[in-house]
Amino acid sequence: MKIVHTTQDRIIANILKAELENNNIETVIMDKRDSSISSFGYLEIYVPEPDFETAKRVIEESLKNDEEE
């Protein structure tokens, strides 16, 4: 697995996970935030290495579409 995106926003992480899974890309979210102070650290999104480039494109398109709305 390879890290494809990081965010502090759990909602964004779950939206991106859903978009990736809709494109048949296995996705894992690792919560690297501090358990007592959730503003420290990030949520990391991992995908299998063979799907990395496709996942990057899916995420870029999703984030771009989100900014346009």
VMD Tcl script that draws the C-alpha trace (Angstrom):
set ca {
  {0.00 0.00 0.00}
  {1.14 3.52 -0.76}
  {-0.02 6.82 0.71}
  {-1.93 8.84 -1.87}
  {-3.39 11.71 0.18}
  {-3.39 13.26 3.66}
  {-5.99 15.48 5.31}
  {-7.07 16.59 8.77}
  {-10.74 16.44 7.78}
  {-12.41 13.07 8.42}
  {-15.35 13.97 6.14}
  {-13.04 14.69 3.20}
  {-11.14 11.46 3.87}
  {-14.36 9.43 3.80}
  {-15.61 11.16 0.65}
  {-12.32 10.43 -1.11}
  {-12.41 6.82 0.12}
  {-15.90 6.43 -1.35}
  {-14.80 7.97 -4.68}
  {-11.81 5.63 -4.87}
  {-13.91 2.59 -4.01}
  {-16.46 3.62 -6.67}
  {-13.53 3.34 -9.09}
  {-12.72 -0.17 -7.82}
  {-9.64 0.97 -5.89}
  {-9.12 -0.66 -2.51}
  {-8.63 2.10 0.08}
  {-7.48 2.24 3.70}
  {-7.65 5.30 5.96}
  {-5.04 5.43 8.73}
  {-5.81 7.87 11.53}
  {-2.47 9.38 12.58}
  {-4.06 12.10 14.70}
  {-3.27 12.50 18.38}
  {-5.94 10.71 20.40}
  {-6.25 13.50 22.96}
  {-5.90 16.53 20.67}
  {-7.38 15.68 17.26}
  {-6.05 18.87 15.63}
  {-2.53 17.33 15.68}
  {-1.76 14.85 12.96}
  {-3.43 13.67 9.79}
  {-5.62 11.03 8.26}
  {-3.65 9.18 5.60}
  {-5.30 7.50 2.63}
  {-3.53 4.42 1.26}
  {-4.09 2.53 -1.99}
  {-2.33 -0.45 -3.59}
  {0.78 0.60 -5.53}
  {-0.57 -0.59 -8.93}
  {-3.58 1.75 -8.48}
  {-1.57 4.74 -7.23}
  {-1.59 6.87 -10.42}
  {-5.28 6.23 -11.06}
  {-6.06 7.06 -7.43}
  {-4.17 10.35 -7.69}
  {-6.24 11.32 -10.74}
  {-9.52 10.36 -9.02}
  {-8.60 12.42 -5.95}
  {-7.50 15.44 -8.03}
  {-10.78 15.36 -9.96}
  {-12.83 14.98 -6.77}
  {-11.09 17.87 -5.05}
  {-11.31 20.03 -8.17}
  {-15.05 19.35 -8.50}
  {-15.51 20.15 -4.80}
  {-13.77 23.53 -5.20}
  {-15.95 24.43 -8.21}
  {-19.17 23.83 -6.26}
}
mol new
graphics top color blue
foreach p $ca { graphics top sphere $p radius 0.5 }
foreach p [lrange $ca 0 end-1] q [lrange $ca 1 end] { graphics top cylinder $p $q radius 0.2 }
display resetview
